[in-house]
């Protein structure tokens, strides 16, 4: 239900918000090595470097980050069975404005010991479809 979702979101927003504000500018430097270090180590270990570099090269077409809106809570996956065991994953979408156009960033955060690490992220933009 919507009410339950709203309650769920507020449980994590206080730590997710500042974390997201910190990492989006980092990811938006399009540096594969630096970005991979922000990810949960078990997750980044499963992504071939070449694949990751290709993805970051594609995303870099967006250009420099200009501004970003407040994150929107999407979904909570509590104790979800993932490729790296059972984890709580919190999903957010962020609208961001880049030098070459707007994008929606989908960010799945893995909760570990009261802090977040990146589980998955994706950028959607018309720029990337060209």
C-alpha positions in Angstrom: 0.0 0.0 0.0 1.0 3.6 -0.5 1.0 4.4 3.2 3.2 1.5 4.0 5.6 2.5 1.2 5.8 6.1 2.6 6.6 4.7 6.0 9.2 2.4 4.6 10.9 5.2 2.7 11.2 7.4 5.7 13.1 4.7 7.6 16.0 5.0 5.2 15.7 8.5 3.7 17.7 10.1 6.5 20.8 8.0 5.6 20.1 7.4 2.0 19.6 11.1 1.1 23.1 12.3 2.2 24.7 9.2 0.8 23.1 9.7 -2.7 24.1 13.4 -2.7 27.6 12.3 -2.1 27.9 9.5 -4.6 26.0 10.8 -7.6 28.7 13.5 -8.3 31.3 10.8 -7.8 29.7 8.4 -10.3 29.2 11.4 -12.6 33.0 11.8 -13.0 32.6 8.6 -15.2 35.7 7.1 -13.7 35.3 3.3 -13.8 37.9 2.5 -11.1 36.6 5.1 -8.6 33.0 4.1 -9.2 33.7 0.4 -8.8 35.2 1.2 -5.3 31.8 2.7 -4.3 30.1 -0.6 -5.0 29.7 -3.5 -2.7 32.9 -5.5 -3.2 31.2 -8.8 -3.9 29.1 -7.1 -6.5 31.9 -5.3 -8.3 33.9 -8.5 -8.3 31.2 -10.1 -10.5 31.4 -7.4 -13.2 34.1 -7.8 -15.8 36.2 -4.6 -16.0 35.7 -4.4 -19.7 31.9 -4.4 -19.4 32.1 -1.8 -16.6 34.4 0.5 -18.7 32.0 0.2 -21.6 29.0 1.2 -19.5 30.8 4.2 -17.9 32.0 5.3 -21.4 28.4 5.2 -22.6 27.1 7.1 -19.5 29.9 9.7 -19.9 28.0 11.0 -23.1 25.8 12.8 -20.6 28.7 15.1 -19.8 29.2 17.0 -16.6 26.7 16.9 -13.8 24.8 20.2 -13.5 22.3 19.6 -10.8 20.2 16.8 -9.3 16.7 16.7 -7.7 15.9 15.0 -4.5 15.8 11.3 -4.7 12.5 9.5 -5.0 12.0 6.3 -3.1 10.9 3.4 -5.3 11.0 0.1 -3.5 12.4 -1.9 -0.6 13.6 -5.4 -1.0 14.0 -6.7 2.5 16.2 -9.8 2.9 16.2 -10.3 -0.8 18.0 -13.3 -2.1 20.7 -11.7 -4.4 23.7 -13.1 -6.2 25.7 -12.4 -3.1 23.4 -13.8 -0.4 20.4 -12.3 1.4 20.5 -8.5 1.7 18.2 -5.5 2.1 18.2 -3.4 -1.1 16.6 0.0 -1.2 15.8 1.4 -4.6 15.7 5.1 -5.5 15.3 7.2 -8.7 17.0 10.5 -9.1 16.3 13.1 -11.8 19.6 14.7 -12.8 20.6 17.4 -15.2 23.8 17.0 -17.2 25.6 19.2 -19.7 24.2 17.3 -22.6 20.7 16.5 -21.3 18.6 15.1 -18.5 18.8 11.6 -17.1 17.0 9.5 -14.6 19.4 7.6 -12.4 18.1 4.3 -10.9 20.1 3.4 -7.8 19.8 0.2 -5.9 21.6 0.5 -2.5 22.7 -2.4 -0.4 22.2 -1.9 3.3 25.1 -3.2 5.4 25.6 -2.4 9.1 23.5 0.7 8.9 25.4 2.1 5.9 24.9 1.9 2.2 27.0 0.6 -0.7 26.0 0.6 -4.3 24.4 -2.6 -5.5 23.4 -1.6 -9.0 22.9 1.7 -10.9 21.7 2.7 -14.3 21.2 5.9 -16.2 18.3 6.4 -18.6 18.4 9.3 -21.0 17.6 10.0 -24.7 21.2 11.0 -25.1 22.3 7.4 -24.4 19.9 6.0 -27.1 21.5 7.9 -29.9 
